[in-house]
Amino acid sequence: MSAPSPSSTLRAAAFGEALVVLVQDVPGPLEASPVFRRSLGGAEANVAIGLAALGVPTSVISQVGDDGFGRYIVDELRLLGVDTSACAVDPARATGLYFKEVGGGTGRPTDLGPARSRMHYFRSGSAGAHLTPALLDTPAVARVLDQAAIVHTTGITAALSDSASAAQHALVARVRPRGLVSFDLNWRPRLWHGREAAGRLQLAELMRTCDIALAGLDEAAEVFGVSTAEELRAMFPEPRRLVVKNDGGAVIAFDGAERVEVPVPERVPVIEAIGAGDAFAAGLLAGILQQLPLFASVEQGHRTAARALSSITDHIAPGSRR
């Protein structure tokens, strides 16, 4: 697909924290890794990068620190084709980051093992964790929201802080009269530690007030106590589209009364799985913007996820294999 012009209605935005990622150079135990490579991540940024790679003009609405890591994030997003005009700079707080631990085959007790990975976050008090409703009223962000046909956000943002949660709810209210809101459940128990019940209520509200809802069946079971996609649909009939992922297996998706089950089209070698869900969301949303049928949109999500599974980065890149 050729890239639409900036004025095209095929425009998306993603709202949430973008972070620097430090990935160990050689897989194995984290304590045995002296060298790390820099990348960028954050669920919403990953989706924005995926959408841009698929030819959809996409903006990131976020906030970084006035530091080298923040400048790196903005520069790298631009290099990957993402509009950063709505990425604010917080002069008082630092840019968040995380280390990605990648398992190897060393056999040491603390080695996660091949194709397994784990994230270690250092984002408490970060610029991105202090998104506020006032950000939505700045001219740059308001312009992006006025242009966006779809705005994507996740349950991670709701967990970061009270101000980020308030900004997310204000975002939904602002977008929905004219555009679509996409919401990925993205349950992160560590972020909700000690306030799990409040988190479940907040995420349920966001599920009910979005237009496109995505969730893994395993996380939906943990958050809402359901065991099937049909039970989740019965609990949340409000979103027109509900897409339920199932650990690399068939995806069950609903569009109103329509139900489709879409198997994974092909198995690919898994280097590591972080970012595959975000890539899936990018492919799905691009399909919806392209007005593809539901089955074809989910198929595109599968193909885009496969690109992330075969990469050590958290996102796909323009020109990588489709």
WOSULTA-V637111 format. One line per field, one symbol per residue. burial: + if it has 16 or more other C-alpha atoms within 10 Angstrom, else -. A space follows every 50 residues. Layout:
# WOSULTA-V637111
burial->???
This chain:
# WOSULTA-V637111
burial->---------+++++++++++++++-+++++--------++++++++++++ ++++++++++++++++--++-+++--+--+++++++++++--++++++++ ++++------+++++++-----++-++++++++-++---++--++-++++ +++++++++++-+++++++-++-+++--+++++++++-+-++---+--++ -+++-++++++++++++++++-+--+--+--++--+-++++++++--+-+ +++++---+--+-+-----++++++++++++++++++++----+++++++ ++++++++++++++++++----
